[in-house]
């Protein structure tokens, strides 16, 4: 039988016909193709918004504030009184509930952003300056924690790194007598360097022995605390001369971060330091080869190693930079916010709050800055809310904890708000 039989001819004819139809179809649908990209762009954008991490973070805050409102209701005496005769006059209960919730959040706004009841313009805008003051160390420490997250690491040692950084800066401040142009930068640099070396310990142990960084950094918190406490009980190190308390001498004027808006406000240059650090970390993560290595190791250490990246060096570098940033938060406290002397409580739990800030900011530098300002508003407004409305400031802490809870469970948030998943 010949290889070129009649049965092979339809196949050849089919190929030609199919190609022709495809070509004609492309020509006929040219106008439709012009419209598809535009529609798909909006569809992709909507899908990214509804399934992205940013929306989950915002909704987590809203959910936390909703449950915070419920706690405000349960702790309000008027609401409980209205509930005692709810079925006789339910409108009273709703009125008391509205007064309690609106009063709480209005006072939170007045204490954190703008106090319209202030007698002068200075008094009216002072709340926002207090928010930015609280936001500075939270942002600095959050940037450090977030950077390790991007490298696939978990830095729980913020407290120890803050203590060592702040104590080192205080030592330079009180032991040296230099002009401000040298004294202040030197104190900041030494504080960041000491904290970087302290953070690097966890990186070295991780790289050489495979020790889990969570355990190592937690234990280093205790070591750092007792080292600083020891230094504060020795006059040769940090203790103020003639004092029996574990506290250093007040910081000299030449080593204090200058005020940004004058002595009538507590906002100092530490906030500018936090903003500059935000841009620096953004550049490191998104524009430098070092940041690329961090992100590659964070995504898949084995693949990064196969690609020629030294994973151990990346771990050590990430922890050192992280330690320096968290140490700057301690420097901010000692040389800016609390200048009357360093103590073993200078970290003020910021090292742990920074974990929440980094999570809320999704480990993105500018997201962390925004989250730091938000938590600074919670701190500043919480005290005002307690003073003006009698609402326990602990409710603000509960709201912060709930934010962490919802951030840790994105599927729960998406289920509550019926958001689509990426798989869908």
N, C-alpha and C positions, 0 to 999 in steps of 0.2 A: 504494500500500500504506500502511496506517496505521502511524504511528510506534509506537503502542502495540500491537504484535503479541504473539501468544502466546509468541514466543521470548524476550521481555523479562521475562515473569513469573517464570520459574524463578530468574533472577538476583536479583530482589527477594526472592523467598522464601528464597533461599540466604543472603542477607545477614541476614535476620531470624533464621533458624535458627542461623547461625553465632554471632551475638551472644548468642543464648540459651544456646547450648552453652558459650560462653566464660564467661558469668556463672555457669552451673550448675557448670562445672568449677572456678571459683574457690571457690565455696562448698564443693564436695565435698573440695577439697584444702586447706582452711584449716588442718587439723591438721598436714598435711605441711609446709606453709610455715613453721609455727612451729618445726619441727625443722631446717630447712635452714640458716637463718642461724647457728645454733650450730655445726653441723657444718662449714659453710664457714669460720667464723672460725678454728676449729682447723686447717683445711686451709690457709688463707692464712697463719696463723702459722707452721705447719711449713714451708711453702714459703719464707717470708721468711727463716727461720732457715737452711735448707739452701742457699739461693741467695744469702744476704746476704754483705756484705763482712766483717762481724764474725767469722763462722765461718771465712772464708778466712784472716783474720789470725791467729786462734787456731791453725788447722791449719798455717799457715806456720811459726809458732814451734815447733810439735811436730815438723814435718818437719826443721827446721833442727837441733833438739836430737837427733833421731834420727841424722842424718848426723854431727853432732858426736860422738855416741857411737861411731860407726864410726872416726872419727879418733882418739878416745881409745884404742880397741882397737889400732889400728895403731902407736901410739906407746908402748904399754905393753910393758915388757921381759918381764914374766911371761907375758903373752899370747903374745908371739912365741916364748918358750921352750916353752910348752905346745903350740904349733902344730908344733914340731919333732918331737914324738912323738905327734901327734894320734891316729893310727890305733891306736897301742898303748894309749893311755888317754885317750879323748876327754873324759872327765869333768873332767880337770884343766884343759883349755882353757876349758871352760864356767865352771868355778869361777873361774879367773883373770879371765875376761871379766866375770863378774858383779862380782867384787871391784873391778875397774878402773872400771866404769861407775857402780856404786852409790857407791863411794868418791868419785868425782869430783863427782857431783851432791849427795851428802850434804855434802861440803865446800863446794860452791857455796851450799847452803842455810845452812850454818853461818856462812859469810862474808857472806851477804847478808840473812838474816832473823833467825835465832836460833841462838846458839852454846850448845848444851846442855853443852858441856865447860868453859864458863867457870866460874871459881871463885866469882864474885859475880854478883849480879843485874845489876849495871852492865855487867860483861863479857859477860853473856849477851845483853842487848838492844842492845849497842853496834852489832852488824852492821846492824840495821834503820835505825839513825840514820845510819850511813855510806851506806846505800842511798839514803835520802832526801836526804842532802847531795849525792850525785852526781846525783840525779834533778832537783834544782832547776834548774841551768843547762840541762840537756837539755830539760826541759819548757818553759822560757821561750823557748829558741831554737826548739824544735819548734812552739810556738804561732805564732811569727812566720812560719816556713816554711809551716805549714799554712794560715794565713790567706791567703797569696798563692796557694796551691793553690786555695782556694775562689773566688778571683777570676780563675782561669784563668791564673795566672802561675807562674813557676818561679824562686824566689829561691835562687841558688847562692852568694850573697854573704855567707853567715853569718859566715865567718871575718873578713872585713873589718869588718863591722858590730860584731862582738864586740870586735875590737881597738880600733876607734875609740871605742866606748862605754866599754870598760874604761879606756882611756888617758885619756879625758876625765874620768871619775870619779876616777881616780888624781890627775890634775892638780889638781882642786878639793880633794881630800883633803890633799895634801902642801903645797900652796901657800897655803891659807887656814887661819887659826886662829880657829875659831868654836866656840861651844858645840854639843854633840852634837845638840840638838833642832833646830838649824838646819843644822849641818855635814853630817850624814848624809843628810837628805832632799835637800839641795842637790846633793850629789855624785851621788845616784841620779838626780835630775831632769836634771842636765846630761849625765850619761852616756847616758840614754835619748834626750834631745833631739839630741845630736850624732849618735848612731847613726841616729835617724830622718831627719835631714837627709842623712846619707850614703846611706841606703837610698833616699831620695827622688830622688837623682840618676838611678838606674836607671828610676824611674817617669817622670821628666820626659823622659828620652831615649826611652823607650817611647812616651809619649803624643805627643811632638812630631815624632819622626823615624821611629817604627816600628822602632827598633833592637831586636834580639832580646835579651830580658832575661837569658837564660842567658849569652851572650857578655859582655854588659856587666857583670853581677855577678861573673863569674869574673875579668875584668880588674880590677875594682875591689878584689877581694881583694888582688891584688899591690900596687896603689896604696896601699891602706890599710895593708898590712904595712910598706911602706917608709916611709910617713909616721910610723907609730908608732916604727919603728926609729930614724928620724932624731931624733924627739923624745927618745928614750931615750939618745941620745948627746950631748945638749946640756943642760948644767946649767941654762940659762935656761928650759928647758921641763920635762923630766921626769927627767933623769939625777940620781942621788943625788950630793950635793956630795962632791968628793974621790974619787969612784969612777971607775975606768977601764972598768967593765962597763956594758953597755947595760941598766941596771936602775934603777928609781926607788927613792926612799927608802921605808922601811916606812910603812904606813898608820897615822896617829895613832888613838888610842883613840876620839876623837870622831867618826870617820868609818868605824868598823867595825860591820858588822851584828852585833847582839847574839846571844848564844847562846840557844837555846830551852830546853835542858834542863840548863844548867850547864856549867862548864868541863871536866868529865870527858868530855863528848861534843863532837864536831866539828860537830854540826848547829846551824845558825844560822838567822836570820830570812829568809834567802834562800828557804827552802822555803815559808814563808808568802807571800812575794812571788810565788812561782810559782803557788800555789793561788789567790791573789787575781787574778792575771793570767788564770788559766783561767776563772774566773767572768766576768771582764770581757770576754774574747774571746767567750765563749758569749753574753753579752748583746748584744755588737755584731753577731754573725752572725745571731742568732735573734730579737732583740727590737728592733733599731734599723733605721731606714730606710737607714742607711749599709751595714749588713750585707746588706740586701735588694739594694742596688745591686751590692755585691760579688758576690753569688751570681748575680744576673741577668747581669752581665758575664761571669762565669765560665762560665755555661751557653751563652750566645750573645751575643757582643759586638755583632753586627749588629742582632739583635732588640732588645737593650737600648738601642742608639742610636736605633732607630726608635721606641722607647717613650718617648724623651725623656731618657734617662740620659746624662750626660756621661761617656763611656767614659774619656777622658783623665784627668779628675779622679779617677775611680775607681782608675785605675792608680796615680797619684801617691799617693793616700790609702792604698791598700793597701800600697805599698812603704814609706811613712813609718811606718805603724803596725807593719808587720812589722819594719822596722829598729829601732824603739824596743824591741820585745819581745826581739829578738836582742841588742840592745845591753845590755838588762838582764841577760842571761846573762853578758856580760863584766863588768858591774858586780858581779854575784854572785861572780865569781871573784876580782876585785881586792879588794873590800871584805868578803868573807866567807871564801872557801875558802883563798886564798893571800894573806895580808895582809903578807908580809914584803917586798913590792915588786913592782911591775908589770914584766913582761918582754914581749918580742915573741912569746912562746909562751903567753901567758895564755889563748888560746882553747882549747888542749889538744885540738884536732880536734873540739871540740863543734859547731862550725858545720856540719861535714859529717855528724856523727852525728845532728844534729837533723833532717836530711832523712829518715833512716831512721825516726826517732821519729814524724815527721809522717805518713809513709806507713803505718806500723803502726797509728797512731791514726786512720787514714782521714780526716785533716784535721778531725776533730771534737775540740773542746777537751778534753772529759773522756776521750776515747780517747787523746789525746796525753798527758794527765797519767798515765794508766795505762801507756802505752808508755814514758814517761820513767822511771817507777818501775821497770819491768821492765829497762830498759837500765841504770839505776842499780844494780840488783841484779846484773846481769852484770858491771859494773865492780867493784863492791865484792866480790862473791863470787869473781871471777876471780883476784884477787890472793891471796885466802886459799886457793883451790884450788891455785894454783901453789906456794904455800909449804908446804902440808900434804901434797899428793899428788904434787908434782913434775910436774904436768901443765902444759905451756906455756900461758901466758895468751893466746897467739895463737889458740888454739882457740876462745876466746870471741869473738875478732874474726871468725873464720871463721863461727861460728854467726850473728853479726849480719849478715854479708854474705849468708849463705844466706837469712836472713829477707827481706832486700831482694829477692833473686832470686825467691823464691816469691811475694812480694807483687806483683812486677812481672808475674807470669804466673798470674793466678787460674784460667784454664782448665786449666793443668797441675795445680794443687792439686785442682780439682774432678774431674779425670780420675783422679788417683791414688786419691781416696777415693770415687769413683763418685757424686759429688753431682749432683743435677739442675741443669740450667741454667734461667735464667728463661724462655727460649724454650720449653723442654720443659714 
